[in-house]
Amino acid sequence: MTLGLALLFGLVVMPALIYLPGFYVLRPYANGGLFALYGDYFKGLVELRQSCWIAVLGPFVFLSLLRIFRDILRKL
């Protein structure tokens, strides 16, 4: 369940979370707007770009690390 929700978050929400600060700090996305970023993002997943896969797997890895550290702290 956690893996599915984290991957869904990585696929749907992470591109928007990457786009918004980039829009305000770096100006508009060079290839278009938010939907152009989504298109390039999914294209990057198919092309196995490392940066896209880090964005997809990031939420799951973060939750996994939180669980590991929580378990370690409980044992102390």
C-alpha positions as CSV (number, residue, x, y, z in Angstrom):
1,M,0.0,0.0,0.0
2,T,2.8,2.4,0.9
3,L,4.7,1.6,-2.2
4,G,1.7,2.3,-4.4
5,L,0.8,5.6,-2.7
6,A,4.4,6.7,-2.8
7,L,4.8,5.9,-6.4
8,L,1.5,7.6,-7.3
9,F,2.7,10.7,-5.4
10,G,6.0,10.5,-7.2
11,L,4.3,10.2,-10.6
12,V,1.6,12.8,-10.2
13,V,2.6,15.3,-7.5
14,M,6.4,15.5,-7.7
15,P,6.5,17.1,-11.2
16,A,4.2,19.9,-9.9
17,L,6.3,20.3,-6.8
18,I,9.4,20.6,-9.0
19,Y,7.7,22.9,-11.5
20,L,6.4,25.5,-9.0
21,P,9.6,26.6,-7.3
22,G,11.4,26.4,-10.7
23,F,8.8,28.7,-12.2
24,Y,9.3,31.3,-9.5
25,V,13.1,31.1,-9.2
26,L,14.2,30.2,-12.7
27,R,11.2,31.5,-14.8
28,P,8.8,29.5,-17.0
29,Y,9.7,26.1,-18.3
30,A,11.6,26.3,-21.6
31,N,9.4,23.8,-23.4
32,G,6.1,25.2,-22.3
33,G,4.1,25.1,-19.1
34,L,3.3,22.5,-16.5
35,F,1.7,20.0,-18.9
36,A,4.8,20.2,-21.1
37,L,6.9,19.3,-18.1
38,Y,4.6,16.4,-17.4
39,G,5.1,15.2,-21.0
40,D,8.9,15.5,-20.8
41,Y,8.8,13.8,-17.4
42,F,6.9,10.7,-18.6
43,K,9.1,10.7,-21.7
44,G,12.1,10.7,-19.4
45,L,10.8,7.8,-17.5
46,V,10.4,5.8,-20.7
47,E,13.9,6.8,-21.8
48,L,15.2,5.7,-18.3
49,R,16.6,9.2,-17.4
50,Q,18.0,9.0,-13.9
51,S,16.6,12.3,-12.8
52,C,13.1,11.3,-13.6
53,W,13.4,8.0,-11.8
54,I,14.8,9.7,-8.7
55,A,11.8,12.0,-8.6
56,V,9.5,8.9,-8.9
57,L,11.2,6.8,-6.3
58,G,12.1,9.7,-3.9
59,P,9.0,9.6,-1.8
60,F,9.2,5.8,-1.3
61,V,12.9,6.0,-0.3
62,F,12.1,8.9,2.0
63,L,9.3,7.0,3.8
64,S,11.5,3.9,4.0
65,L,14.3,5.8,5.6
66,L,11.9,7.3,8.1
67,R,10.6,3.9,9.0
68,I,14.1,2.5,9.4
69,F,15.2,5.4,11.6
70,R,12.0,5.1,13.7
71,D,12.7,1.4,14.3
72,I,16.3,2.2,15.2
73,L,15.2,4.8,17.7
74,R,12.6,2.5,19.3
75,K,15.3,-0.1,19.9
76,L,17.5,2.4,21.7
